[in-house]
Amino acid sequence: MAQYILRRFFSMIITLWLIVTVTFFLMHTVPGSPFDKDGKEASPAVIQNMMSFYHLDEPLSVQYVLYLKSLLTLDLGPSIAHYPDSVNSMIDRGFPVSFQLGIVSLLLAIITGIGLGTIAALRQNGLIDYVAMVLAVIGIAVPSFIIAPLLIKYVAVEWKLLPVATWGSWKHVVLPAIALSTGPIATIARLTRANLIEVLTQDYIETARAKGLSPATIVFKHALRNAVLPVVTLLGTLLANVLTGSFVIEKIFAIPGMGKYFVDGINNRDYAVIMGTTVFYSALLIFMMFLVDIVYGLIDPRIKLHRKEA
Amino acid sequence: MSVPDHLFVPMSQSPGRAEQIVRPRLSLWKQAQIRLFSNKLAMAGLIIIMLLAILAIFGPLMTTHSYSKQDLLHGNQPPSLKHWFGTDDLGRDVFARILFGSRISLTVGIAAALIDFFIGIVYGGIAGYFGGRIDNVMMRFVDILYGIPYLLVVIMLMVVMGPGLLTIIIALISTGWIGMARIVRGQVLQLKSSEYVMAARTLGAGSWYIIRKHMLPNTVGVIIVQITFSVPSAIFAEAFLSFLGLGIQPPLASWGTMANDALPTILSGNWWRLFFPAFFISLTMLAFNLLGDGLLNIFNPKQRR
């Protein structure tokens, strides 16, 4: 176990280093420099000064080493477009917002998805099953950026139940979280349903029934535990989808999260911000997947962590 | 009732016929076809996809309007006989733009899926077939790529290469082939060690024969399913990128850019601007997902997800 974790940790570090490297060199092939401001041409001397301030006049290899060094101290560098704002402080401001939205969406997706899937599986081929699965297919087919404007139009503008946009109280979280979680809800519901139907045909369920356990005990204690295990493996991917998906949702709801800084960074060719955001999100997601793997090994004794699965 | 003895005749024993197959032989494709035709939802998906394809190919001939011609005096008009789906804020015909956008969305989806398929099958096939150290190195590389959130990679590539149709396809391929490679490799590894392949080898079948007669037919289903699912995810990614402003550039239209352009107008009641692109994106995603689900059941009845 310890050996497995150590090896996974090591490969996680290598993955991160590769991401940093590729991101760094990709960023510097982008045509145009952050100091191209159409119309307002700065004098060459000023540009020269700025370039040397940000070390942009050094050879690429020197810049690369400098960047790696500052990364080791968890310093993602200053923003170029919004000096003296630093990438770290942007993450400090933006990430709590995105994280809150992401966690609420994910919890909503897990609870609703497993619930819906369970009900559908228990009433297989019944009306509830049919309705739940039609909803799931719609959830997969309709992108979040279409659900979001519809929610705004009806729930917020016409019925005036919740705020239209921006961020603040818990009320502001509801609509974006719903828009963001429809896809994951559908995925989880379908997966839970399929697994539960299969698990319910297993011999040990028959045994549990034969020895007189109540249906509730059978479903919740014996069947569901096994049926939702594969959902755990999905969590890493779902979190990635929710966090990157929130770029669009944040744009629609004008939420001051990470997505705003990332899209701004792209438009301003702010290398430091784009790189910082990418590295930060990749690190976060890779770490989450690492955690999910370990948790999976802990809750499912059938998985042997020390052997690499094919 | 009694049966006279002379009616009892010993059954003829023709040794050759006992093993004879009476029913017509069903090939893999024939079987798949029969099961597909009996799956109503999958057929619905297939028919919708065909209709969309016809729309994309011949659609622009169906309208006299141009997708890019502006008519500022007739902007934001609701659907009418003249403009079936209304006009946008610049007075462009939404129906013509939807038709034109279907070309872009389907091109992106199908091109990305097919190229993913070629790269994935070669990469995964080599890794699985040779196994051992080669497999280890190749798959470690894939594992690393797999850990990176794909939308970040795609967005970065879009930034580096500049927006455009070709860039979108390349960006989507850069991450899309990984899933296919993993699946093909897993299949090849599994089949390589299966009993019937060993039996065939024991009976003296050559590598090429085994690949052609055993490996391919048994992998093809999984691959088709994977392609069917990767088309809608590519279309979704294109819409997503266009929505962020990183996709197709004006005056070209894709469903994603149209939905993005329509966003500020929904509150003013110009519902048709958002409704039609949203409807077509959803319909396409739905059709491919229905077909994919059906194919999954057909080719892989044991591993229903």
Interface residues (C-beta under 8 A of the other chain):
Chain A: S11 M12 I14 T15 L18 I19 T23 L26 M27 T29 V30 P31 V137 I138 I140 A141 V142 P143 F145 I146 P149 I152 K153 V157 R190 L191 A194 E198 A240 L243 T244 G245 F247 V248 K251 I252 F262 V263 I266 I274 T278 Y281 S282 L285 I286 M289 A310
Chain B: R140 D143 I144 G147 I148 P149 L151 L152 I155 M156 L157 V159 V160 G162 G186 L189 F236 A239 F240 F243 L244 G245 L246 A259 N260 L263 I266 L267 L274 A278 I281 S282 L283 M285 L286 N289 L290 R304 R305
